[in-house]
Amino acid sequence: MSQEQPVKHVLDTIRELNAQEAASHVQAQNTSGSSTPTNPHSNAVASQKEPVGVQGIKEIQSSPLGSRTEQRGEITIGEALEATALTAGHRPVDYSDAAAIQAAEVRATGRTNIVPGGVAAAAQSAATRNARLPRDEDKTKLGEILSDASSKLPSDKPVTRRDAEGVIGAELRNDPNLCTRPGGVAASVAAAARLNQTNASHNNQNKTN
């Protein structure tokens, strides 16, 4: 129980950050005006300096969410993937999701190949199967693949900014609109990376004071 509770708080934090990003995404669409057509994913495409997932947590240092995770250690890649199951678990797995999950697994394990029976292998199989099915209700959902991601990884590690950039790039390259989605794999990993970076900076400041 004592081990599960911190993980729950970590996942709740990332879910809230992704919800903030999604709300900002919708608000930007509603205020963009009607003079030019709006791509439904246009605001999800971030600059190199501000990867998607980061916009929703720019105010983390002054937010109550920051203090909630300060004492809970670093968020791992597996935990970030599990957060995706909470924020986007209802969505069918597609090729961009599978690519992002594979990039995350490779960075978590340090291996260049896909782990047999792991989350990346399951995601790729699901994406291939889903592409053949016409009805969404028959497709495998992200929640089914990622709900126990940490236990399916042979090894895990805290998320870094470099990890987030790799996952974001994989999701972007494999999306037909060249964008990532609020609450998706890339957004959750980016949110976790920023939380880890913020907490590390805060801890370093405490040590020097």
N, CA, C and O of each residue as an XYZ file, in Angstrom:
836
protein
N       0.816     -1.196      0.000
C       0.000      0.000      0.000
C       0.853      1.251      0.000
O       0.581      2.212     -0.719
N       1.918      1.219      0.843
C       2.776      2.395      0.923
C       3.520      2.637     -0.368
O       3.879      3.775     -0.670
N       3.768      1.556     -1.160
C       4.470      1.720     -2.428
C       3.517      2.149     -3.534
O       3.913      2.872     -4.447
N       2.259      1.708     -3.462
C       1.308      2.024     -4.518
C       0.837      3.469     -4.452
O       0.578      4.083     -5.487
N       0.725      4.020     -3.243
C       0.171      5.350     -3.097
C       0.997      6.429     -3.781
O       0.421      7.271     -4.471
N       2.343      6.449     -3.623
C       3.128      7.456     -4.344
C       2.967      7.362     -5.851
O       2.906      8.385     -6.533
N       2.897      6.133     -6.382
C       2.719      5.955     -7.826
C       1.391      6.558     -8.261
O       1.318      7.211     -9.302
N       0.339      6.344     -7.472
C      -0.966      6.892     -7.802
C      -0.906      8.414     -7.871
O      -1.481      9.017     -8.778
N      -0.215      9.037     -6.921
C      -0.100     10.494     -6.929
C       0.671     10.971     -8.152
O       0.327     11.992     -8.748
N       1.713     10.235     -8.527
C       2.488     10.598     -9.718
C       1.600     10.546    -10.959
O       1.610     11.469    -11.775
N       0.838      9.473    -11.098
C      -0.013      9.326    -12.266
C      -1.120     10.362    -12.269
O      -1.474     10.887    -13.325
N      -1.672     10.663    -11.100
C      -2.704     11.696    -11.009
C      -2.149     13.048    -11.434
O      -2.834     13.828    -12.096
N      -0.905     13.321    -11.052
C      -0.287     14.596    -11.409
C      -0.138     14.727    -12.920
O      -0.485     15.758    -13.497
N       0.382     13.674    -13.560
C       0.555     13.731    -15.004
C      -0.796     13.826    -15.696
O      -0.927     14.533    -16.695
N      -1.794     13.132    -15.185
C      -3.131     13.204    -15.784
C      -3.674     14.634    -15.711
O      -4.268     15.123    -16.672
N      -3.471     15.300    -14.578
C      -3.952     16.672    -14.447
C      -3.212     17.614    -15.392
O      -3.810     18.520    -15.971
N      -1.908     17.392    -15.540
C      -1.132     18.236    -16.445
C      -1.594     18.052    -17.884
O      -1.698     19.025    -18.630
N      -1.870     16.822    -18.275
C      -2.359     16.567    -19.623
C      -3.750     17.158    -19.828
O      -4.075     17.620    -20.922
N      -4.570     17.144    -18.780
C      -5.896     17.746    -18.877
C      -5.783     19.251    -19.065
O      -6.562     19.848    -19.809
N      -4.820     19.862    -18.396
C      -4.585     21.293    -18.571
C      -4.192     21.598    -20.007
O      -4.663     22.568    -20.601
N      -3.316     20.751    -20.563
C      -2.867     20.966    -21.938
C      -4.028     20.819    -22.913
O      -4.159     21.601    -23.854
N      -4.878     19.804    -22.683
C      -6.020     19.596    -23.558
C      -6.973     20.778    -23.506
O      -7.510     21.188    -24.535
N      -7.189     21.334    -22.307
C      -8.071     22.489    -22.164
C      -7.496     23.702    -22.888
O      -8.227     24.457    -23.528
N      -6.175     23.882    -22.781
C      -5.534     24.993    -23.491
C      -5.647     24.816    -24.992
O      -5.833     25.781    -25.732
N      -5.530     23.554    -25.441
C      -5.635     23.226    -26.864
C      -7.019     23.599    -27.400
O      -7.127     24.205    -28.467
N      -8.074     23.242    -26.669
C      -9.437     23.553    -27.089
C      -9.688     25.051    -27.066
O     -10.312     25.596    -27.976
N      -9.204     25.714    -26.028
C      -9.403     27.161    -25.922
C      -8.729     27.887    -27.077
O      -9.284     28.837    -27.627
N      -7.538     27.442    -27.441
C      -6.827     28.080    -28.551
C      -7.589     27.907    -29.855
O      -7.619     28.816    -30.685
N      -8.204     26.745    -30.037
C      -8.989     26.513    -31.243
C     -10.213     27.429    -31.282
O     -10.553     27.971    -32.333
N     -10.867     27.598    -30.145
C     -12.097     28.386    -30.091
C     -11.846     29.870    -30.305
O     -12.743     30.596    -30.733
N     -10.640     30.323    -30.012
C     -10.327     31.744    -30.136
C      -9.470     32.061    -31.346
O      -9.024     33.196    -31.512
N      -9.236     31.067    -32.195
C      -8.323     31.274    -33.323
C      -8.963     32.042    -34.470
O      -8.259     32.517    -35.362
N     -10.302     32.173    -34.461
C     -10.969     32.889    -35.540
C     -11.336     31.971    -36.676
O     -10.827     30.853    -36.763
N     -12.198     32.419    -37.534
C     -12.698     31.574    -38.622
C     -12.225     32.019    -39.988
O     -12.723     31.516    -40.996
N     -11.282     32.946    -40.062
C     -10.830     33.444    -41.353
C     -10.043     32.400    -42.125
O     -10.036     32.405    -43.356
N      -9.366     31.486    -41.388
C      -8.606     30.431    -42.049
C      -8.997     29.110    -41.437
O      -9.326     29.064    -40.252
N      -8.972     28.017    -42.207
C      -9.326     26.708    -41.667
C      -8.371     26.322    -40.547
O      -7.180     26.630    -40.591
N      -8.914     25.641    -39.544
C      -8.112     25.226    -38.403
C      -7.917     23.735    -38.417
O      -8.885     22.975    -38.402
N      -6.672     23.309    -38.446
C      -6.376     21.892    -38.341
C      -6.676     21.457    -36.917
O      -6.202     22.109    -35.987
N      -7.432     20.401    -36.696
C      -7.780     20.010    -35.345
C      -6.580     19.665    -34.480
O      -6.691     19.637    -33.255
N      -5.433     19.400    -35.101
C      -4.238     19.074    -34.329
C      -3.174     20.163    -34.428
O      -2.050     19.960    -33.969
N      -3.501     21.313    -35.016
C      -2.460     22.293    -35.312
C      -1.758     22.786    -34.065
O      -0.543     22.988    -34.085
N      -2.492     22.986    -32.977
C      -1.877     23.502    -31.773
C      -1.097     22.441    -31.018
O      -0.399     22.753    -30.053
N      -1.207     21.188    -31.446
C      -0.450     20.127    -30.783
C       0.956     20.017    -31.335
O       1.802     19.344    -30.745
N       1.219     20.669    -32.463
C       2.559     20.638    -33.024
C       3.386     21.703    -32.332
O       3.128     22.897    -32.485
N       4.375     21.270    -31.575
C       5.153     22.209    -30.771
C       6.474     22.524    -31.449
O       6.936     21.788    -32.321
N       7.073     23.635    -31.031
C       8.386     23.991    -31.541
C       9.422     23.086    -30.898
O       9.112     22.344    -29.966
N      10.647     23.147    -31.391
C      11.694     22.310    -30.837
C      11.992     22.692    -29.397
O      12.367     21.838    -28.593
N      11.830     23.965    -29.065
C      12.112     24.400    -27.708
C      10.972     24.061    -26.752
O      11.195     23.927    -25.549
N       9.756     23.921    -27.272
C       8.605     23.653    -26.432
C       7.869     22.421    -26.936
O       6.827     22.562    -27.575
N       8.381     21.193    -26.669
C       7.690     19.994    -27.144
C       6.313     19.880    -26.529
O       6.074     20.368    -25.425
N       5.390     19.225    -27.259
C       4.043     19.073    -26.755
C       4.082     18.335    -25.434
O       4.869     17.405    -25.254
N       3.229     18.752    -24.509
C       3.253     18.223    -23.163
C       3.905     19.206    -22.222
O       3.589     19.233    -21.032
N       4.824     20.027    -22.746
C       5.500     21.021    -21.926
C       4.628     22.259    -21.745
O       4.635     22.865    -20.673
N       3.864     22.651    -22.799
C       3.037     23.848    -22.692
C       2.085     23.773    -21.520
O       1.851     24.767    -20.833
N       1.532     22.583    -21.289
C       0.553     22.428    -20.230
C       1.142     22.466    -18.840
O       0.396     22.494    -17.861
N       2.483     22.468    -18.720
C       3.097     22.486    -17.401
C       4.135     23.597    -17.256
O       5.055     23.491    -16.444
N       3.985     24.662    -18.043
C       4.903     25.791    -17.931
C       4.875     26.399    -16.534
O       5.891     26.887    -16.041
N       3.700     26.365    -15.899
C       3.551     27.004    -14.602
C       3.770     26.029    -13.455
O       3.321     26.280    -12.337
N       4.457     24.918    -13.720
C       4.611     23.886    -12.717
C       5.297     24.397    -11.456
O       4.947     23.974    -10.354
N       6.267     25.297    -11.597
C       7.023     25.736    -10.437
C       6.163     26.513     -9.452
O       6.428     26.498     -8.250
N       5.137     27.192     -9.952
C       4.269     27.962     -9.072
C       2.948     27.256     -8.817
O       2.054     27.824     -8.189
N       2.813     26.027     -9.297
C       1.558     25.305     -9.186
C       1.569     24.360     -8.008
O       2.631     23.863     -7.633
N       0.401     24.092     -7.402
C       0.318     23.094     -6.334
C       0.763     21.715     -6.801
O       1.178     20.891     -5.987
N       0.680     21.455     -8.109
C       1.098     20.159     -8.625
C       2.578     19.923     -8.374
O       3.007     18.791     -8.152
N       3.355     20.997     -8.411
C       4.785     20.859     -8.176
C       5.081     20.372     -6.768
O       5.890     19.463     -6.580
N       4.423     20.978     -5.767
C       4.668     20.589     -4.392
C       4.177     19.186     -4.106
O       4.703     18.511     -3.221
N       3.162     18.737     -4.853
C       2.617     17.402     -4.634
C       3.607     16.316     -5.003
O       3.545     15.222     -4.441
N       4.513     16.577     -5.924
C       5.439     15.538     -6.373
C       6.868     15.751     -5.888
O       7.749     14.944     -6.186
N       7.105     16.834     -5.140
C       8.465     17.156     -4.734
C       9.127     16.027     -3.944
O      10.313     15.749     -4.120
N       8.352     15.382     -3.073
C       8.932     14.394     -2.175
C       8.718     12.963     -2.659
O       8.940     12.025     -1.894
N       8.296     12.773     -3.895
C       7.964     11.429     -4.342
C       9.005     10.844     -5.291
O       8.763      9.801     -5.899
N      10.142     11.488     -5.426
C      11.177     10.935     -6.281
C      10.897     11.173     -7.750
O       9.964     11.887     -8.116
N      11.726     10.560     -8.589
C      11.624     10.780    -10.024
C      10.595      9.851    -10.665
O      10.434      8.702    -10.254
N       9.913     10.365    -11.666
C       8.921      9.594    -12.399
C       9.643      8.765    -13.453
O      10.499      9.280    -14.174
N       9.306      7.500    -13.544
C       9.956      6.624    -14.506
C       9.191      6.602    -15.823
O       8.054      7.068    -15.909
N       9.834      6.055    -16.837
C       9.192      5.925    -18.142
C       7.969      5.009    -18.037
O       6.926      5.290    -18.628
N       8.100      3.922    -17.291
C       6.970      3.021    -17.115
C       5.776      3.717    -16.478
O       4.637      3.499    -16.891
N       6.028      4.554    -15.476
C       4.945      5.287    -14.823
C       4.301      6.289    -15.774
O       3.086      6.488    -15.744
N       5.115      6.918    -16.616
C       4.570      7.859    -17.599
C       3.673      7.134    -18.605
O       2.635      7.659    -19.009
N       4.079      5.930    -19.005
C       3.242      5.148    -19.910
C       1.932      4.760    -19.229
O       0.874      4.777    -19.858
N       2.002      4.417    -17.963
C       0.786      4.087    -17.226
C      -0.137      5.298    -17.115
O      -1.359      5.150    -17.111
N       0.436      6.476    -17.025
C      -0.372      7.694    -16.988
C      -1.149      7.860    -18.280
O      -2.279      8.350    -18.270
N      -0.550      7.454    -19.395
C      -1.248      7.527    -20.679
C      -2.484      6.642    -20.677
O      -3.495      6.978    -21.295
N      -2.407      5.515    -19.986
C      -3.572      4.631    -19.883
C      -4.726      5.332    -19.182
O      -5.891      5.031    -19.440
N      -4.398      6.272    -18.289
C      -5.438      7.009    -17.578
C      -5.972      8.173    -18.402
O      -7.166      8.470    -18.362
N      -5.097      8.829    -19.143
C      -5.509     10.029    -19.870
C      -6.052      9.749    -21.259
O      -6.879     10.508    -21.764
N      -5.596      8.662    -21.887
C      -6.023      8.359    -23.254
C      -6.295      6.869    -23.440
O      -6.193      6.344    -24.549
N      -6.638      6.197    -22.353
C      -6.812      4.759    -22.409
C      -7.955      4.293    -23.284
O      -7.975      3.139    -23.714
N      -8.923      5.184    -23.560
C     -10.084      4.821    -24.376
C      -9.788      4.835    -25.862
O     -10.596      4.352    -26.656
N      -8.633      5.385    -26.259
C      -8.357      5.573    -27.677
C      -7.735      4.321    -28.292
O      -6.848      3.717    -27.688
N      -8.185      3.922    -29.483
C      -7.565      2.769    -30.154
C      -6.091      3.018    -30.453
O      -5.697      4.135    -30.788
N      -5.296      1.989    -30.332
C      -3.868      2.091    -30.610
C      -3.660      2.227    -32.113
O      -4.227      1.459    -32.889
N      -2.848      3.205    -32.530
C      -2.504      3.332    -33.942
C      -0.982      3.287    -34.086
O      -0.257      3.091    -33.111
N      -0.517      3.473    -35.318
C       0.915      3.321    -35.572
C       1.765      4.388    -34.875
O       2.894      4.108    -34.472
N       1.243      5.589    -34.732
C       2.011      6.630    -34.043
C       2.141      6.302    -32.559
O       3.189      6.537    -31.957
N       1.073      5.756    -31.966
C       1.153      5.319    -30.570
C       2.189      4.214    -30.415
O       3.013      4.250    -29.501
N       2.146      3.230    -31.315
C       3.074      2.101    -31.246
C       4.519      2.578    -31.370
O       5.402      2.087    -30.666
N       4.754      3.528    -32.261
C       6.117      4.046    -32.441
C       6.597      4.774    -31.193
O       7.750      4.627    -30.788
N       5.708      5.563    -30.579
C       6.069      6.292    -29.368
C       6.336      5.332    -28.218
O       7.278      5.524    -27.449
N       5.514      4.303    -28.101
C       5.704      3.304    -27.045
C       7.007      2.550    -27.244
O       7.721      2.271    -26.281
N       7.322      2.214    -28.508
C       8.586      1.531    -28.776
C       9.770      2.418    -28.394
O      10.731      1.946    -27.787
N       9.702      3.697    -28.748
C      10.786      4.620    -28.396
C      10.944      4.715    -26.885
O      12.062      4.781    -26.374
N       9.825      4.722    -26.176
C       9.878      4.786    -24.718
C      10.494      3.518    -24.136
O      11.321      3.589    -23.228
N      10.092      2.357    -24.658
C      10.628      1.089    -24.161
C      12.133      0.992    -24.403
O      12.881      0.569    -23.522
N      12.574      1.385    -25.598
C      14.006      1.333    -25.924
C      14.807      2.189    -24.956
O      15.890      1.797    -24.521
N      14.276      3.357    -24.619
C      14.993      4.251    -23.711
C      14.937      3.756    -22.272
O      15.862      3.993    -21.495
N      13.864      3.075    -21.919
C      13.750      2.543    -20.559
C      14.689      1.363    -20.340
O      15.302      1.239    -19.280
N      14.801      0.501    -21.339
C      15.571     -0.738    -21.191
C      17.015     -0.616    -21.650
O      17.869     -1.397    -21.231
N      17.294      0.364    -22.512
C      18.638      0.489    -23.067
C      18.910     -0.491    -24.188
O      20.034     -0.570    -24.683
N      17.889     -1.246    -24.600
C      18.047     -2.206    -25.686
C      17.655     -1.572    -27.018
O      16.829     -0.660    -27.063
N      18.251     -2.061    -28.090
C      17.896     -1.551    -29.415
C      16.782     -2.363    -30.054
O      16.161     -1.924    -31.022
N      16.531     -3.553    -29.509
C      15.485     -4.405    -30.075
C      14.254     -4.397    -29.169
O      14.341     -4.068    -27.986
N      13.115     -4.761    -29.740
C      11.874     -4.820    -28.985
C      11.888     -6.031    -28.056
O      12.309     -7.120    -28.445
N      11.427     -5.828    -26.833
C      11.375     -6.911    -25.856
C      10.214     -7.846    -26.202
O       9.073     -7.390    -26.275
N      10.475     -9.150    -26.418
C       9.381    -10.081    -26.707
C       8.356    -10.087    -25.572
O       8.709    -10.252    -24.405
N       7.096     -9.906    -25.926
C       6.048     -9.885    -24.922
C       5.939     -8.578    -24.158
O       5.150     -8.476    -23.218
N       6.720     -7.574    -24.547
C       6.698     -6.292    -23.858
C       5.623     -5.363    -24.378
O       4.804     -5.744    -25.215
N       5.634     -4.131    -23.870
C       4.596     -3.171    -24.247
C       4.716     -2.751    -25.710
O       3.702     -2.554    -26.381
N       5.940     -2.612    -26.208
C       6.124     -2.195    -27.603
C       5.627     -3.269    -28.564
O       4.969     -2.960    -29.557
N       5.939     -4.523    -28.271
C       5.483     -5.618    -29.127
C       3.958     -5.690    -29.125
O       3.337     -5.883    -30.170
N       3.364     -5.534    -27.948
C       1.905     -5.561    -27.848
C       1.280     -4.387    -28.593
O       0.238     -4.533    -29.233
N       1.918     -3.227    -28.507
C       1.386     -2.034    -29.176
C       1.461     -2.179    -30.691
O       0.528     -1.796    -31.396
N       2.562     -2.729    -31.198
C       2.696     -2.913    -32.634
C       1.671     -3.912    -33.168
O       1.075     -3.697    -34.223
N       1.474     -4.996    -32.436
C       0.470     -5.983    -32.843
C      -0.922     -5.371    -32.832
O      -1.729     -5.619    -33.728
N      -1.195     -4.563    -31.801
C      -2.504     -3.928    -31.694
C      -2.727     -2.932    -32.826
O      -3.817     -2.874    -33.395
N      -1.701     -2.149    -33.158
C      -1.838     -1.160    -34.229
C      -2.090     -1.840    -35.569
O      -2.916     -1.383    -36.358
N      -1.378     -2.932    -35.820
C      -1.568     -3.674    -37.072
C      -2.972     -4.266    -37.143
O      -3.632     -4.195    -38.179
N      -3.416     -4.842    -36.047
C      -4.757     -5.424    -35.998
C      -5.823     -4.340    -36.141
O      -6.787     -4.508    -36.888
N      -5.650     -3.235    -35.430
C      -6.646     -2.158    -35.454
C      -6.820     -1.562    -36.848
O      -7.916     -1.151    -37.230
N      -5.715     -1.521    -37.605
C      -5.781     -0.937    -38.954
C      -6.706     -1.734    -39.872
O      -7.189     -1.218    -40.880
N      -6.943     -2.978    -39.519
C      -7.785     -3.828    -40.357
C      -9.251     -3.818    -39.908
O     -10.124     -4.315    -40.619
N      -9.512     -3.260    -38.748
C     -10.869     -3.300    -38.199
C     -11.618     -1.998    -38.480
O     -11.071     -0.923    -38.233
N     -12.830     -2.059    -38.979
C     -13.571     -0.841    -39.315
C     -14.191     -0.139    -38.109
O     -14.360      1.080    -38.133
N     -14.529     -0.878    -37.064
C     -15.242     -0.302    -35.936
C     -14.314     -0.081    -34.739
O     -13.584     -0.986    -34.335
N     -14.352      1.136    -34.176
C     -13.493      1.451    -33.041
C     -13.762      0.562    -31.837
O     -12.844      0.238    -31.083
N     -15.023      0.164    -31.652
C     -15.340     -0.636    -30.477
C     -14.689     -2.020    -30.518
O     -14.593     -2.689    -29.489
N     -14.247     -2.448    -31.688
C     -13.588     -3.749    -31.815
C     -12.065     -3.642    -31.698
O     -11.370     -4.658    -31.665
N     -11.558     -2.436    -31.636
C     -10.111     -2.232    -31.652
C      -9.520     -2.287    -30.246
O     -10.205     -2.013    -29.260
N      -8.247     -2.642    -30.169
C      -7.520     -2.662    -28.904
C      -7.205     -1.230    -28.486
O      -6.742     -0.427    -29.296
N      -7.455     -0.919    -27.229
C      -7.287      0.440    -26.729
C      -5.934      0.604    -26.024
O      -5.313     -0.372    -25.602
N      -5.497      1.858    -25.909
C      -4.231      2.149    -25.239
C      -4.228      1.666    -23.799
O      -3.207      1.195    -23.299
N      -5.370      1.784    -23.133
C      -5.435      1.345    -21.748
C      -5.143     -0.129    -21.573
O      -4.569     -0.535    -20.562
N      -5.533     -0.932    -22.545
C      -5.274     -2.369    -22.478
C      -3.786     -2.687    -22.609
O      -3.306     -3.685    -22.072
N      -3.070     -1.833    -23.323
C      -1.635     -2.059    -23.556
C      -0.782     -1.483    -22.429
O       0.223     -2.081    -22.045
N      -1.178     -0.325    -21.896
C      -0.291      0.431    -21.013
C      -0.678      0.430    -19.542
O       0.034      1.019    -18.729
N      -1.773     -0.209    -19.175
C      -2.232     -0.118    -17.789
C      -1.214     -0.679    -16.791
O      -1.143     -0.202    -15.658
N      -0.431     -1.677    -17.188
C       0.596     -2.261    -16.309
C       1.972     -2.165    -16.958
O       2.770     -3.099    -16.886
N       2.238     -1.035    -17.586
C       3.473     -0.894    -18.365
C       4.730     -1.119    -17.521
O       5.675     -1.757    -17.985
N       4.753     -0.607    -16.299
C       5.959     -0.737    -15.470
C       6.328     -2.193    -15.235
O       7.505     -2.550    -15.272
N       5.335     -3.028    -14.996
C       5.612     -4.440    -14.718
C       6.018     -5.204    -15.964
O       6.598     -6.285    -15.862
N       5.722     -4.658    -17.147
C       6.056     -5.335    -18.399
C       7.436     -4.941    -18.922
O       7.936     -5.546    -19.870
N       8.045     -3.942    -18.317
C       9.385     -3.522    -18.728
C      10.425     -4.290    -17.921
O      10.349     -4.305    -16.692
N      11.392     -4.929    -18.576
C      12.426     -5.658    -17.836
C      13.308     -4.735    -17.010
O      13.915     -5.160    -16.027
N      13.378     -3.471    -17.410
C      14.088     -2.455    -16.632
C      13.437     -1.114    -16.914
O      12.765     -0.932    -17.929
N      13.647     -0.176    -15.996
C      12.995      1.119    -16.103
C      13.971      2.199    -15.654
O      14.989      1.889    -15.036
N      13.680      3.444    -15.949
C      14.555      4.536    -15.544
C      13.759      5.827    -15.456
O      12.702      5.940    -16.077
N      14.247      6.809    -14.693
C      13.573      8.095    -14.644
C      13.565      8.774    -16.015
O      14.521      8.658    -16.782
N      12.493      9.472    -16.305
C      12.357     10.156    -17.592
C      13.233     11.399    -17.621
O      13.239     12.185    -16.674
N      13.970     11.574    -18.706
C      14.757     12.782    -18.926
C      14.190     13.555    -20.117
O      13.347     13.049    -20.857
N      14.663     14.772    -20.283
C      14.233     15.579    -21.420
C      14.610     14.907    -22.739
O      13.852     14.962    -23.707
N      15.783     14.274    -22.773
C      16.214     13.586    -23.993
C      15.281     12.415    -24.312
O      14.958     12.167    -25.474
N      14.852     11.700    -23.269
C      13.889     10.623    -23.484
C      12.606     11.179    -24.094
O      12.067     10.624    -25.051
N      12.127     12.286    -23.525
C      10.886     12.893    -24.011
C      11.013     13.321    -25.465
O      10.093     13.113    -26.256
N      12.139     13.913    -25.820
C      12.334     14.355    -27.202
C      12.317     13.173    -28.162
O      11.775     13.272    -29.263
N      12.912     12.045    -27.745
C      12.915     10.867    -28.594
C      11.517     10.301    -28.805
O      11.164      9.899    -29.914
N      10.725     10.271    -27.741
C       9.361      9.751    -27.838
C       8.485     10.687    -28.663
O       7.686     10.235    -29.483
N       8.637     11.987    -28.448
C       7.875     12.972    -29.219
C       8.192     12.840    -30.707
O       7.289     12.854    -31.543
N       9.476     12.713    -31.030
C       9.875     12.576    -32.423
C       9.286     11.337    -33.074
O       8.857     11.381    -34.227
N       9.264     10.231    -32.341
C       8.710      8.987    -32.892
C       7.212      9.129    -33.153
O       6.713      8.671    -34.181
N       6.504      9.757    -32.232
C       5.057      9.933    -32.416
C       4.768     10.875    -33.578
O       3.857     10.628    -34.368
N       5.534     11.944    -33.684
C       5.344     12.899    -34.779
C       5.578     12.267    -36.140
O       4.778     12.441    -37.059
N       6.679     11.531    -36.268
C       7.055     10.973    -37.564
C       6.047      9.955    -38.071
O       5.931      9.748    -39.279
N       5.323      9.324    -37.173
C       4.408      8.269    -37.572
C       2.946      8.692    -37.555
O       2.056      7.858    -37.730
N       2.691      9.977    -37.345
C       1.321     10.489    -37.387
C       1.062     11.094    -38.761
O       1.897     11.849    -39.260
N      -0.070     10.785    -39.384
C      -0.337     11.313    -40.733
C      -0.406     12.832    -40.780
O      -0.150     13.428    -41.826
N      -0.750     13.468    -39.662
C      -0.811     14.922    -39.607
C       0.453     15.547    -39.018
O       0.524     16.759    -38.815
N       1.454     14.697    -38.747
C       2.726     15.154    -38.172
C       2.500     15.954    -36.894
O       3.049     17.042    -36.723
N       1.690     15.403    -36.008
C       1.435     16.070    -34.740
C       1.269     15.035    -33.636
O       1.097     13.845    -33.902
N       1.322     15.504    -32.394
C       1.057     14.645    -31.252
C      -0.274     15.050    -30.638
O      -0.839     16.089    -30.979
N      -0.768     14.216    -29.729
C      -2.104     14.444    -29.188
C      -2.049     14.768    -27.702
O      -1.266     14.166    -26.968
N      -2.864     15.703    -27.253
C      -2.944     15.973    -25.806
C      -3.336     14.710    -25.054
O      -4.284     14.022    -25.433
N      -2.612     14.412    -23.999
C      -2.906     13.240    -23.201
C      -2.321     11.956    -23.724
O      -2.480     10.913    -23.090
N      -1.639     11.989    -24.877
C      -1.088     10.792    -25.472
C       0.247     10.390    -24.871
O       0.671     10.927    -23.848
N       0.905      9.434    -25.524
C       2.167      8.906    -25.011
C       3.225     10.001    -24.911
O       3.861     10.161    -23.869
N       3.412     10.750    -25.990
C       4.431     11.802    -25.993
C       4.137     12.869    -24.949
O       5.048     13.340    -24.269
N       2.876     13.252    -24.820
C       2.503     14.290    -23.857
C       2.785     13.838    -22.432
O       3.275     14.626    -21.623
N       2.486     12.589    -22.112
C       2.715     12.083    -20.762
C       4.205     11.986    -20.442
O       4.633     12.331    -19.341
N       4.994     11.513    -21.412
C       6.438     11.401    -21.188
C       7.063     12.783    -21.048
O       7.945     12.982    -20.212
N       6.610     13.748    -21.865
C       7.128     15.108    -21.764
C       6.760     15.739    -20.430
O       7.575     16.437    -19.826
N       5.538     15.497    -19.967
C       5.112     16.025    -18.675
C       5.958     15.440    -17.550
O       6.374     16.160    -16.642
N       6.211     14.139    -17.611
C       7.031     13.489    -16.594
C       8.455     14.032    -16.601
O       9.043     14.245    -15.541
N       9.012     14.256    -17.793
C      10.369     14.789    -17.892
C      10.466     16.170    -17.275
O      11.426     16.476    -16.569
N       9.466     17.009    -17.543
C       9.497     18.357    -16.981
C       9.335     18.329    -15.466
O       9.978     19.107    -14.761
N       8.482     17.439    -14.958
C       8.341     17.305    -13.512
C       9.652     16.873    -12.865
O      10.047     17.409    -11.830
N      10.322     15.904    -13.479
C      11.606     15.456    -12.947
C      12.634     16.577    -12.968
O      13.393     16.749    -12.014
N      12.658     17.334    -14.050
C      13.607     18.437    -14.172
C      13.327     19.505    -13.122
O      14.249     20.038    -12.504
N      12.049     19.812    -12.927
C      11.662     20.826    -11.952
C      12.019     20.386    -10.536
O      12.555     21.169     -9.752
N      11.720     19.129    -10.215
C      12.016     18.622     -8.881
C      13.518     18.560     -8.623
O      13.966     18.829     -7.508
N      14.299     18.206     -9.647
C      15.750     18.154     -9.490
C      16.307     19.543     -9.218
O      17.174     19.714     -8.361
N      15.808     20.532     -9.947
C      16.262     21.907     -9.733
C      15.896     22.387     -8.340
O      16.681     23.060     -7.671
N      14.679     22.026     -7.909
C      14.224     22.436     -6.583
C      15.078     21.796     -5.496
O      15.440     22.453     -4.520
N      15.399     20.522     -5.662
C      16.225     19.833     -4.668
C      17.629     20.404     -4.620
O      18.211     20.520     -3.542
N      18.187     20.765     -5.780
C      19.519     21.367     -5.825
C      19.537     22.718     -5.126
O      20.506     23.065     -4.450
N      18.462     23.476     -5.292
C      18.375     24.764     -4.626
C      18.320     24.599     -3.122
O      18.916     25.384     -2.385
N      17.609     23.581     -2.663
C      17.509     23.329     -1.220
C      18.861     22.954     -0.632
O      19.178     23.321      0.499
N      19.674     22.204     -1.423
C      20.977     21.784     -0.944
C      21.934     22.951     -0.806
O      22.793     22.969      0.076
N      21.773     23.937     -1.700
C      22.699     25.087     -1.665
C      22.277     26.141     -0.657
O      23.073     27.010     -0.301
N      21.035     26.079     -0.192
C      20.557     27.074      0.786
C      20.931     26.678      2.201
O      20.610     27.396      3.148
